[in-house]
């Protein structure tokens, strides 16, 4: 019985990490979209919020369940916006 409880506890923890990752990844994508829109409009933009969320994702990734994400530079946003 204790093995079953341990497996259940482990699975629950992994599921929680995955759910956090999904929420943070969506938040990161929204921040990227906002920066790209601002860049395309010629407005000032920052990668601060993108990288703040990225750091949270990478902290989760160190627990071995979810993938890491790269930090984003202004140049990366500009290059991507130029390709659209």
C-alpha positions as CSV (number, residue, x, y, z in Angstrom):
1,X,0.0,0.0,0.0
2,X,2.8,2.5,0.8
3,X,4.3,1.9,-2.7
4,X,1.0,2.9,-4.2
5,X,0.9,6.0,-2.1
6,X,4.5,6.9,-3.0
7,X,3.7,6.5,-6.7
8,X,0.6,8.5,-6.4
9,X,2.4,11.3,-4.6
10,X,5.2,11.3,-7.2
11,X,2.7,11.4,-10.1
12,X,0.7,14.2,-8.4
13,X,3.9,16.3,-8.0
14,X,4.9,15.8,-11.6
15,X,1.4,16.7,-12.8
16,X,1.5,19.9,-10.7
17,X,4.9,20.8,-12.3
18,X,3.5,20.2,-15.8
19,X,0.4,22.3,-15.1
20,X,2.6,25.1,-13.7
21,X,4.8,24.9,-16.9
22,X,1.8,25.1,-19.2
23,X,0.5,28.2,-17.4
24,X,3.9,29.9,-17.4
25,X,4.6,28.9,-21.0
26,X,1.3,30.5,-22.1
27,X,2.2,33.6,-20.1
28,X,5.6,33.7,-21.8
29,X,4.1,33.4,-25.2
30,X,1.7,36.3,-24.5
31,X,4.7,38.5,-23.3
32,X,6.6,37.6,-26.5
33,X,3.6,38.5,-28.7
34,X,3.3,41.8,-26.9
35,X,6.9,42.6,-27.4
36,X,6.7,41.7,-31.1
37,X,3.6,43.9,-31.6
38,X,5.4,46.8,-30.0
39,X,8.5,46.2,-32.1
40,X,6.5,46.1,-35.3
41,X,4.7,49.3,-34.4
42,X,8.0,51.0,-33.7
43,X,7.3,51.4,-30.0
44,X,9.7,50.8,-27.2
45,X,9.6,47.3,-25.8
46,X,11.4,45.2,-23.2
47,X,12.2,41.6,-22.8
48,X,12.1,41.9,-19.0
49,X,8.7,40.2,-18.5
50,X,9.5,37.5,-21.0
51,X,12.7,36.6,-19.2
52,X,11.2,36.9,-15.8
53,X,8.7,34.1,-16.8
54,X,11.5,32.2,-18.5
55,X,13.5,32.1,-15.3
56,X,10.5,30.6,-13.5
57,X,10.1,28.0,-16.2
58,X,13.8,27.1,-16.0
59,X,13.5,26.8,-12.2
60,X,10.8,24.2,-12.8
61,X,12.9,22.5,-15.4
62,X,15.7,21.9,-13.0
63,X,13.3,19.4,-11.3
64,X,13.6,17.3,-14.4
65,X,10.0,17.1,-15.6
66,X,9.6,20.1,-18.0
67,X,11.8,21.6,-20.7
68,X,13.9,24.7,-20.3
69,X,13.3,27.8,-22.4
70,X,16.0,30.3,-23.7
71,X,16.2,33.8,-22.5
72,X,15.1,36.3,-25.1
73,X,17.1,39.3,-26.2
74,X,15.8,42.5,-27.9
75,X,17.7,41.4,-31.0
76,X,15.8,38.1,-31.1
77,X,12.5,40.0,-30.9
78,X,13.6,42.4,-33.7
79,X,14.7,39.6,-35.9
80,X,11.5,37.7,-35.4
81,X,9.3,40.8,-35.9
82,X,11.2,41.5,-39.2
83,X,10.4,38.0,-40.5
84,X,6.7,38.4,-39.9
